[in-house]
Amino acid sequence: MNGIDRRTLMGGALLGGAGAAIGMPSIARAQSKQLKIATIALVNSPWHKALNRFKEVVEAESAGRYTVAVYTDGQLGDIAQLLSAMQLGTVDFSYFGLSSISFVRGGEAFNVLYVPYLFKNGEWGEKILNTDPELLGMFDKMATTAGVRVFGAWGQRSPRAIQSTRGPIMKPEDVKGLRLRIPAIPMLRATFDRLGAQSTPMGMLEIYSALSRGAVDGQDNGFDLSIPPRFHEAAKFWSATDHVNELVGFFASERLWKGLNETDREIFRKASKAAGEVTTQMTKELDTEAIDILKKAGCTYVVPDRDAFRKAVAGVEDELDGKMWPKGMVARLRTLQGA
């Protein structure tokens, strides 16, 4: 791919959907089990393309025993509703920011993923989150307590940045006093409290209106969730603080997962990794093209003093260490990366 067509970013026809593998006999199609996978991301976005890949791999590897229906644009609900639906077993799989699992009862320890500048980059995040025994054990425990399982942390997201209506942010002091939409996540809230911002929690679907009306001065997100909904029409200043490197996560209803044999579980794990590769590739292309999109829209893109930001938020996680996640985990994860 040499670039991302604007239709890929902004919308288009729904490409995903249910259907048995081409060429399967009618009796096999009748016996196939249809599964639902949903995301809040827009049709034709990187996450949607990833779910189409997930569907392809599952249907091929299972020889049509499973078919996958793909739902985008929050058709089956926002993140909180999708988590609830998986707990009830009415939605089988979902794909959205991995760190959102911190909202689920039993998932509070995953606030650790929002510690500023925890992962050096997305590659390190994927390596650690898919192999570290302590983190894998936390996923297992959460599945038991919350009824939702993470079975793959694949797909690198755009680094989180600060988008503002009130001018470029070049240094930590520029954040002080800004009313920023921040997700209702304790670790992120603590970070922006340290910087002196007035944190305002609200759902993704409310951000554009809030920026347009002046209800907030800015928001914290990456290109992947900011460019497709055109937040740059209302907030003209982008400051690439890159304060959190996040991943996308594949979530499953534990009710479904417990009923699968290990062979089928491995099919879904394989599909999640293949899909994550699509997300990573397309997101990196989006991150490059997004800067041009911003500039063509009359926006200002700046790279602030990131070292100053690192120093300003250093140790902000200490109050939660040993309370929200296992004591010493942040230091251990940084050591694994040679930090």
Order of alpha helices (4+ residues) and beta strands (2+ residues): alpha-alpha-beta-alpha-beta-alpha-beta-alpha-alpha-beta-beta-beta-alpha-beta-alpha-beta-alpha-beta-beta-alpha-alpha-beta-alpha-alpha
